[in-house]
Structure formats: C-alpha cells, structure tokens
Amino acid sequence: MPGQETAILLVHGFPLGRQLWKFQDTSFDGSRTLIPELPGFGSRKSAKVPPSIESYSRDIIAQLDASGVGRAVVCGLSMGGYVALDIFRRFPDRVLALGLISTRAEPDTADGRQARDDMIATVNQRGLAPLADSMVPRLLAEHSPDDVVTATKAMILDASVPGVVTALQAMRDRVDSRPLLPQINVPTFVVAGADDRLIPVSSSQRIADGIRGATLAIIPGAGHLVPLERSVEFNRELRRFLAGLK
Ligand code: MLT
C-alpha cells in the first residue's frame, strides 16, 4: 500500500465542489481530512476523465497515493456516495470505514436515465445557469438561508460544462450497488436529511438495512446537502462515528 497514514476523505456530490464540506474542513479526531475536487468541478474544472464512476474512484485513489494515505474513512455525499461505494468495490483495502450521505444504492430508472439525457442537452445548449436554477431548489430544504442558497449556486456555476456532462453520463450508466451492500464488512454510517427532495430517506434506510451493523442518522430540517445545511448536527454524527472506530 502506497502510504501508511490514515485520513478522513470527503467526496462531494453533483454538480458541486469541495465547498460543500466547508464546515468539515478541520481535523476531526486528530486525523487528516482530505477534501478532493472531482475532475471537471471547481479548482479542477479543466481536468477530464472518461465518463464513469470508476474514473472518479481511480482519480481519488491517485490522490490518496499522492498524499501518502493508505486507508481512509471514505465518506461521500450523493454522487460522492456512488464513488465511495465504487471505491469499496474496487479498492476495499483502502477503506477503513464508510460514510454514505444522502445517497442510494439503486441504479437510475429508465425515466431517470432520460432525465440525465435531457439535462445533458440543456447544459450543452444553454450552459450552467439553467442547471443551477433547477438544482438549487432540489438540493436544499425549503426556506434555506440566503447564504446557503448563494454558496450552493456559486458551486454549481464554478463547474465546467464538460465536467457536468461527464458526471451526468457517469451517474446515468452507474451499476446497481445493491448486491454490494451485504459484502460491506467495514463500519458504515448512513446519513439522510429528513427533508431531502432529491433522494428519499427510504433509499438511505435501504442502504442501512443492507449493510451489517450500519447506523442511520436522519437529520431534521436538512435537505440533500446535510453537511452544509445542518453542519453542527452532521459534525456531531461524524464525531460520534469516528469515536466508535477507536
Ligand atoms: C448528487 O447530489 O450528487 C446528484 O444529484 C445525485 C444524482 O443525481 O443521482
């Protein structure tokens, strides 16, 4: 294994960037916290990879290697959760524990795949502004404070069109992770926002039911972006989970 150090790894969702984790950009239990940006987003908006969740996993593993990190507590939100599951699938020896936040194991439905294609066409024709307009209300709970709305919109507008298209293709074509769940043999915590309008709490419940020993925390008042919307409660859950690993 390339490095011996351990870390907490936080992988952002779509179509966001590392600012999603701005309230987690701290040392939690003395461990290093790594918050990478996926290719095509934020500071890496000109980076390109083939359109697959596997490409994101390999990109992240390369970043762990470059940082001298062997094993990590691999946490991902939504699309980041698809990546976290894929990292476990391909590189289980790099995963100390898993955090699956506002995510799901199911693949896209036929309607969901069509919606990805429609979004790809819109973004290619009209850029990121319509994406921000349609996504922000779905990412956040109703009546979110202005600063959270502004930060979320800014992250979306800080992506690149090719990066967004790649992510939509990768999510559209992702595999069904439900068969993986019974194979997960590391401590796992699952978090859902009670008011998530994008991925229902039932998806998190199914993940928690499918992984032996997993815990589920449902955070009141949070939408899809729990770590940003309810950072105090989220950080408390993360700390509690990390303390249980000792
Ligand atoms: C995300 O929040 O990462 C995505 O919206 C998830 C998805 O569209 O499947």
Residues whose N, C-alpha, C, O or C-beta is under 5 A from the ligand:
A	BS01	MLT	G13 F14 L77 S78 M79 G80 M171
